[in-house]
């Protein structure tokens, strides 16, 4: 008998640091069979070089050591969200989400349900072994009634833990999915059926017809406490009674390739008026500026940050704006991080800002100590600074509340602070670009554009008169 080497895998698996052909899966685990079916299908279809598989947390997480395709790791339960992002940014790629029941049916269920409802171009392979396999055998959403696990030692009961979640049936109520099927790898006949379903889901992706979902019942001998043969028999006799095999939907024959999305408005059309926005131009010499703006709701904290981020885009810089606020519309804590960079931005966070704008004392108390050495803090004059700023950090005070009131628009404190930042030159952006962003922020209230321009100029003049003296 000839043993044929499975195609589609790396030549060696280096997960342990030593090249080997052994996987980390337990004897009798269905994951190895599913891996083989998936890799063979990709190889036979000639799509490996154009395929990206998303691996979330769980027994699926180490797939990137085995599959000779593009692989991206996802946070627990976020595989569908990441797959959606990849699909939107790389529409010509084949995108696969490979998830277990603890990941997909628990923390990731809503992400999956919504991706299916949108009809994302994703082939989702859902491995259902009725337990949290990787973390020690806790009860999963698919654990059967009466099944004992680490967190249901007396057996799952409908009264306390609810019924097993039937994911195929839940998705089948949606209009968008093209293909929904449940298969098993418990014996040879079932494995052959599973191979057909996996191939079908991949063909739908090649044809760009939409969302395909294949649930695969898979034995977990370790957590069932059974040998491989008995675990496979348990899947047939027990699991299939709750999760019957079959094709719930197959619209692949009549489904048409989805049309490309309609062109979106240009950034300048969406965000503002006539300011022309070009693609960012890489400029490593510019470096990056990290700015944190904090105060309370109603002070224009978020809009100030957004204006800076928009001005950066108008300057062909990379920029990000990351808001944070409480449930209160006004009066609650509010802050945002702005990153302006000459290169693509890896994270929108600003844990050690170059610039901190504080509009109230709680913001100063919380964030002043995080400003990096050589940075600046710009505070409203009403902020009581009970502690000294960190060594090497320069502090400027600006009577923004007082000036905005004197200028006749008490709510324009953020415009006053924008002028102060422009005068200090800490954003790395030209004053005209900041003014362009300020103008565009009042697109829906054009009468306020000249008013805020005047406030900006008066505040800028105040800085020249008081800080340059």
Rosetta blueprint (number, residue, H / E / L):
1 X L
2 X L
3 X L
4 X L
5 X L
6 X L
7 X L
8 X L
9 X E
10 X L
11 X L
12 X L
13 X E
14 X L
15 X L
16 X L
17 X L
18 X L
19 X L
20 X E
21 X L
22 X L
23 X L
24 X L
25 X L
26 X L
27 X L
28 X L
29 X L
30 X L
31 X H
32 X H
33 X H
34 X H
35 X H
36 X H
37 X H
38 X H
39 X H
40 X H
41 X H
42 X H
43 X H
44 X H
45 X H
46 X L
47 X L
48 X H
49 X H
50 X H
51 X E
52 X E
53 X E
54 X E
55 X E
56 X L
57 X L
58 X L
59 X H
60 X H
61 X H
62 X H
63 X H
64 X H
65 X H
66 X L
67 X E
68 X L
69 X L
70 X E
71 X E
72 X E
73 X E
74 X L
75 X L
76 X L
77 X L
78 X L
79 X H
80 X H
81 X H
82 X H
83 X H
84 X H
85 X H
86 X H
87 X H
88 X H
89 X H
90 X L
91 X L
92 X L
93 X L
94 X E
95 X E
96 X E
97 X E
98 X E
99 X E
100 X E
101 X H
102 X H
103 X H
104 X H
105 X H
106 X H
107 X H
108 X L
109 X H
110 X H
111 X H
112 X H
113 X H
114 X H
115 X H
116 X H
117 X H
118 X H
119 X L
120 X L
121 X L
122 X L
123 X E
124 X E
125 X E
126 X E
127 X E
128 X E
129 X L
130 X L
131 X L
132 X E
133 X L
134 X L
135 X L
136 X L
137 X L
138 X E
139 X L
140 X L
141 X L
142 X L
143 X L
144 X L
145 X E
146 X L
147 X L
148 X L
149 X E
150 X L
151 X L
152 X E
153 X L
154 X L
155 X L
156 X E
157 X L
158 X H
159 X H
160 X H
161 X H
162 X L
163 X L
164 X L
165 X L
166 X L
167 X H
168 X H
169 X H
170 X H
171 X H
172 X L
173 X L
174 X L
175 X L
176 X L
177 X L
178 X L
179 X E
180 X E
181 X E
182 X E
183 X E
184 X E
185 X L
186 X L
187 X L
188 X H
189 X H
190 X H
191 X H
192 X H
193 X H
194 X H
195 X H
196 X H
197 X H
198 X H
199 X H
200 X H
201 X H
202 X H
203 X H
204 X H
205 X H
206 X H
207 X L
208 X L
209 X L
210 X L
211 X L
212 X E
213 X E
214 X E
215 X E
216 X E
217 X E
218 X L
219 X L
220 X L
221 X H
222 X H
223 X H
224 X H
225 X L
226 X L
227 X L
228 X H
229 X H
230 X H
231 X H
232 X H
233 X H
234 X H
235 X H
236 X H
237 X H
238 X H
239 X H
240 X H
241 X H
242 X H
243 X L
244 X L
245 X L
246 X E
247 X E
248 X E
249 X E
250 X E
251 X L
252 X L
253 X L
254 X L
255 X L
256 X L
257 X L
258 X L
259 X L
260 X L
261 X L
262 X L
263 X L
264 X L
265 X L
266 X L
267 X H
268 X H
269 X H
270 X H
271 X H
272 X L
273 X L
274 X L
275 X L
276 X L
277 X L
278 X L
279 X L
280 X L
281 X L
282 X L
283 X L
284 X H
285 X H
286 X H
287 X L
288 X E
289 X E
290 X E
291 X E
292 X E
293 X E
294 X E
295 X E
296 X E
297 X L
298 X L
299 X L
300 X L
301 X H
302 X H
303 X H
304 X H
305 X H
306 X H
307 X H
308 X H
309 X H
310 X H
311 X H
312 X H
313 X H
314 X H
315 X L
316 X L
317 X L
318 X E
319 X E
320 X E
321 X E
322 X E
323 X E
324 X E
325 X E
326 X L
327 X L
328 X L
329 X L
330 X L
331 X L
332 X L
333 X E
334 X E
335 X E
336 X E
337 X E
338 X E
339 X E
340 X E
341 X E
342 X L
343 X L
344 X L
345 X L
346 X L
347 X L
348 X L
349 X L
350 X L
351 X L
352 X L
353 X L
354 X L
355 X E
356 X E
357 X E
358 X E
359 X L
360 X L
361 X H
362 X H
363 X H
364 X H
365 X H
366 X H
367 X H
368 X H
369 X H
370 X H
371 X L
372 X L
373 X L
374 X L
375 X L
376 X E
377 X E
378 X E
379 X E
380 X E
381 X L
382 X L
383 X L
384 X L
385 X L
386 X L
387 X L
388 X L
389 X L
390 X L
391 X L
392 X L
393 X L
394 X E
395 X E
396 X E
397 X E
398 X E
399 X L
400 X H
401 X H
402 X H
403 X H
404 X H
405 X H
406 X H
407 X L
408 X L
409 X L
410 X H
411 X H
412 X H
413 X H
414 X H
415 X H
416 X H
417 X H
418 X H
419 X H
420 X H
421 X H
422 X H
423 X H
424 X H
425 X L
426 X L
427 X L
428 X L
429 X L
430 X L
431 X H
432 X H
433 X H
434 X H
435 X H
436 X H
437 X H
438 X H
439 X H
440 X H
441 X H
442 X L
443 X L
444 X L
445 X L
446 X L
447 X H
448 X H
449 X H
450 X H
451 X H
452 X H
453 X H
454 X H
455 X H
456 X H
457 X H
458 X H
459 X H
460 X H
461 X H
462 X H
463 X H
464 X H
465 X H
466 X H
467 X H
468 X L
469 X L
